[in-house]
Amino acid sequence: MALNRIWVYAEALDGKVAPITLEMLAKARELGGTVEAVRGGDAADVAETLGAHGATKVYATGDLGGSLPGVPVASAIAKLIADGDAPDLLMFGTTYEGRDVAARLSVALDTAVISNNTDIAVDGDAVVVTEPVFGGTKLVKTRFTGTGPHIALFRPKSFPAEESGGGPAEVVTVDVPDGGTAKVVDRHVEESTGPKLDEAEVVVSGGRGLGEAGKYEMIEQLAKALKGAPGASRAIVDAGWVPYSHQVGQTGKVVKPTVYIAAGISGATQHLVGMKGSKNIIAVNKDPEAPIFSVADLGIVGDVHKVLPKLLEALGSR
């Protein structure tokens, strides 16, 4: 089966296209055929970026008037398809918004959606997606059946984003069917400095080995000194030491930085899934048998309370 036409769901905030969208556009181009985007909201400020990454056209709903995107965007896509403007494949990111829209679209089209994928390929007459299971220790390949359009969700960092050199995508405004929808009445934006966790070239994560919540300050100091982002294991997030937005792992963020430093993290499978794709992994743990050392490029068997201060001291003297 040839994928003659692929739609990528485009997410953006304040005019900046989400990295997951650019990653999926790169993969869609690799699969061949026409690549287009679908945007819940205005698209004028993202058309240039989407075009530069391979989208020739972007279907946009326009301002949603404060509505959550799930209902109106899924309805708009379903109407496009019902009117005969259907792709062979729809790609969504495994994000809050992507999952919401894809799930509702699946119901509207009465078709299956396969989630949590890290790869996709055309195998003869079939489209096959790959999903890690059992904490990433096994890969399962699932074949779509039926005529489509097929719906698949992909994990962030599954594909490298790459520009294609195209011009701005053509913006096409689509109709949004009337329907009840929840409205956003207020937003809380968490204050942060430095690079985002899932975009940083250096990530420094702390775990239960820090001993107490107050010691996480060392992680933040080291991340700042390295111009990176602080992360955390699920254990200390669940303990309330740091917010969920810092969590790296299967149920948190997937990161693939150039350097990943794991301090006081034992290396449970749940955590390894979120960071084992990092280019260089440095682990600090006083337990020489800690699983984290199985994926580390450099392992330091030592107390984080002694190693990190020395490292901060060395960085400060440079």
Secondary structure in CASP SS format (residue, H / E / C, confidence):
PFRMAT SS
TARGET T0000
AUTHOR 0000-0000-0000
METHOD secondary structure of the structure
MODEL  1
M C 1.00
A C 1.00
L C 1.00
N C 1.00
R E 1.00
I E 1.00
W E 1.00
V E 1.00
Y E 1.00
A E 1.00
E C 1.00
A E 1.00
L E 1.00
D C 1.00
G C 1.00
K E 1.00
V E 1.00
A C 1.00
P H 1.00
I H 1.00
T H 1.00
L H 1.00
E H 1.00
M H 1.00
L H 1.00
A H 1.00
K H 1.00
A H 1.00
R H 1.00
E H 1.00
L H 1.00
G C 1.00
G C 1.00
T E 1.00
V E 1.00
E E 1.00
A E 1.00
V E 1.00
R E 1.00
G C 1.00
G C 1.00
D C 1.00
A C 1.00
A C 1.00
D C 1.00
V C 1.00
A H 1.00
E H 1.00
T H 1.00
L H 1.00
G H 1.00
A H 1.00
H C 1.00
G C 1.00
A C 1.00
T C 1.00
K E 1.00
V E 1.00
Y E 1.00
A E 1.00
T C 1.00
G C 1.00
D C 1.00
L C 1.00
G C 1.00
G C 1.00
S E 1.00
L C 1.00
P C 1.00
G H 1.00
V H 1.00
P H 1.00
V H 1.00
A H 1.00
S H 1.00
A H 1.00
I H 1.00
A H 1.00
K H 1.00
L H 1.00
I H 1.00
A H 1.00
D C 1.00
G C 1.00
D C 1.00
A C 1.00
P C 1.00
D C 1.00
L E 1.00
L E 1.00
M E 1.00
F E 1.00
G E 1.00
T C 1.00
T C 1.00
Y H 1.00
E H 1.00
G H 1.00
R H 1.00
D H 1.00
V H 1.00
A H 1.00
A H 1.00
R H 1.00
L H 1.00
S H 1.00
V H 1.00
A H 1.00
L H 1.00
D C 1.00
T C 1.00
A C 1.00
V E 1.00
I E 1.00
S E 1.00
N E 1.00
N E 1.00
T C 1.00
D E 1.00
I E 1.00
A E 1.00
V E 1.00
D E 1.00
G C 1.00
D C 1.00
A E 1.00
V E 1.00
V E 1.00
V E 1.00
T E 1.00
E E 1.00
P E 1.00
V E 1.00
F C 1.00
G C 1.00
G C 1.00
T C 1.00
K E 1.00
L E 1.00
V E 1.00
K E 1.00
T E 1.00
R E 1.00
F C 1.00
T C 1.00
G C 1.00
T C 1.00
G C 1.00
P C 1.00
H E 1.00
I E 1.00
A E 1.00
L E 1.00
F E 1.00
R C 1.00
P C 1.00
K C 1.00
S C 1.00
F C 1.00
P C 1.00
A C 1.00
E C 1.00
E C 1.00
S C 1.00
G C 1.00
G C 1.00
G C 1.00
P C 1.00
A C 1.00
E E 1.00
V E 1.00
V E 1.00
T E 1.00
V C 1.00
D C 1.00
V C 1.00
P C 1.00
D C 1.00
G C 1.00
G C 1.00
T C 1.00
A C 1.00
K E 1.00
V C 1.00
V C 1.00
D C 1.00
R C 1.00
H C 1.00
V C 1.00
E C 1.00
E C 1.00
S C 1.00
T C 1.00
G C 1.00
P C 1.00
K C 1.00
L C 1.00
D C 1.00
E C 1.00
A C 1.00
E C 1.00
V E 1.00
V E 1.00
V E 1.00
S E 1.00
G E 1.00
G C 1.00
R H 1.00
G H 1.00
L H 1.00
G C 1.00
E C 1.00
A H 1.00
G H 1.00
K H 1.00
Y H 1.00
E H 1.00
M H 1.00
I H 1.00
E H 1.00
Q H 1.00
L H 1.00
A H 1.00
K H 1.00
A H 1.00
L C 1.00
K C 1.00
G C 1.00
A E 1.00
P E 1.00
G E 1.00
A E 1.00
S C 1.00
R H 1.00
A H 1.00
I H 1.00
V H 1.00
D H 1.00
A C 1.00
G C 1.00
W C 1.00
V C 1.00
P C 1.00
Y H 1.00
S H 1.00
H H 1.00
Q E 1.00
V E 1.00
G C 1.00
Q C 1.00
T C 1.00
G C 1.00
K E 1.00
V C 1.00
V C 1.00
K C 1.00
P C 1.00
T C 1.00
V E 1.00
Y E 1.00
I E 1.00
A E 1.00
A E 1.00
G C 1.00
I C 1.00
S C 1.00
G C 1.00
A C 1.00
T H 1.00
Q H 1.00
H H 1.00
L H 1.00
V H 1.00
G H 1.00
M H 1.00
K C 1.00
G C 1.00
S C 1.00
K C 1.00
N E 1.00
I E 1.00
I E 1.00
A E 1.00
V E 1.00
N E 1.00
K C 1.00
D C 1.00
P C 1.00
E C 1.00
A C 1.00
P H 1.00
I H 1.00
F H 1.00
S H 1.00
V C 1.00
A C 1.00
D C 1.00
L E 1.00
G E 1.00
I E 1.00
V E 1.00
G C 1.00
D C 1.00
V H 1.00
H H 1.00
K H 1.00
V H 1.00
L H 1.00
P H 1.00
K H 1.00
L H 1.00
L H 1.00
E H 1.00
A H 1.00
L H 1.00
G H 1.00
S C 1.00
R C 1.00
END
